[in-house]
Amino acid sequence: MSDGVVKSALRPAWKHIRRLGRLLRWAGVALPSIATGAAANSSRLLLIYDFSSQPFSIGDILIFQEASLVLRTDLGLDKTDIALVYDPSAPAVPDPAFAHIGAEDFLFHLSSILPAAQVNPYLGSLLLFDSHRRLEKYIADNIDFYHVWPTLKQYAAKEYLFHYCFNHLFSEHFAKHGRLPALQSRRAALNWAKGFLAQHAGDALAVTVQLRKNPANPKRNSNYEAWLAFFRQCAGRYHARFIVICQHSEIDARLREIPNVVVAKDYGTTLEQDLALLEAGACHMGAASGPGTMVQFNGKPYCMFNWDLDVKTLRGLIKEGHRYRHEFSTPLQSWLFETETEQILSAEFERIWAHLEHQDAVSD
């Protein structure tokens, strides 16, 4: 057998051996930290978002951001460096919703969700790797300076971490501290959002509303007819301005005919600005969809519709009538399985409005 044939036969095995070596180095250097939760010299968190195991999703990235805030607090760390990694030959997890994302256009699509990776006031560096090998070498070379999450075991197993975040990280932190860290935009984005609301809502109550119309995954789409009727019903009845957050393709032209509605995208907002608007508004309503994750980890009232999660998979959910909420949420932070109707929207908004009016009366 020639040397070339032997090398060709051994090449796949050698590739796995080298990867195992990098992972063992990662594990070996990290062994002293197992008892304390962080490497002795580490001052930063390295948060890995691996597109081969986590969805190409704004919501999941924001959940990772909240996870970084919890870990930063629990471990006494400073900045968070975020590493995004993908395999060019298979850049997204297999799912019909991401079937349009291929090797040639991954970076084009990445630009549409990348701002979610910046929603972190403690962000240090944002790193992008098109190779797991290069990421693993980077970790092995820099492990002394980092606490790395997900763990080596979770990373190697390609574990989907949505449920781990809620059932372990968030639940355990809440049990210990009675609250979760607030998910916040960077200061410049939040200042912009406050200025936008002052200009377009004035002294009216600024209510952010996320509408959704995704042909690839229509199950959680918004009932536009119900929303249009609800907005018209509120005009003249409530001193409120509804700031609609959606993509250009999701805009219904009839929204622009309603005097108490502002379509954010008509002012060229970016995703980071949309997320800051969700944070800055007085309350939020809308689809159970990615950007709305921004309000889950704050104290403001919200109500989201068309929730399609299996409640049995989440620890600590609280059921109150037809509403659900997380254990760390207030009674005014609700999830509904129902598709919204004009009647449901009116009832939920009246509930939130009464609470905010009471707060204003107390503060006066």
ABEGO torsion letter per residue (X at the ends): XBAAAAAAAAAAAAAAAAAAAAAAAAAAAAAAAAAAGBBAABABBBBBBBAAABBBBAAAAAAAAAAAAAAAAAAGBBBBBBBBBBBAABABBBBAAAAABBAAAAAAAAAAAAAAAABBAABBBBBBBABAAAAAAAAAAAAAABBBOBBAAAAAAGBBAAAAAAAAAAAAAAAAAGBBBBBBBBAAAAAAAAAAAAAAAEABBBBBBBBBBBAABAAABBBAAAAAAAAAAABGABBBBBBBBBBAAABBAAAAABAABBBAAAAGBBAAAAAAAAAABABBBEBBBAAAAAAAABABBBBBBGBABBAAABBGBBBBEABBBBAABBAABBBBABBBBAAAAAAAAAAAAAAAAAAAAAAX
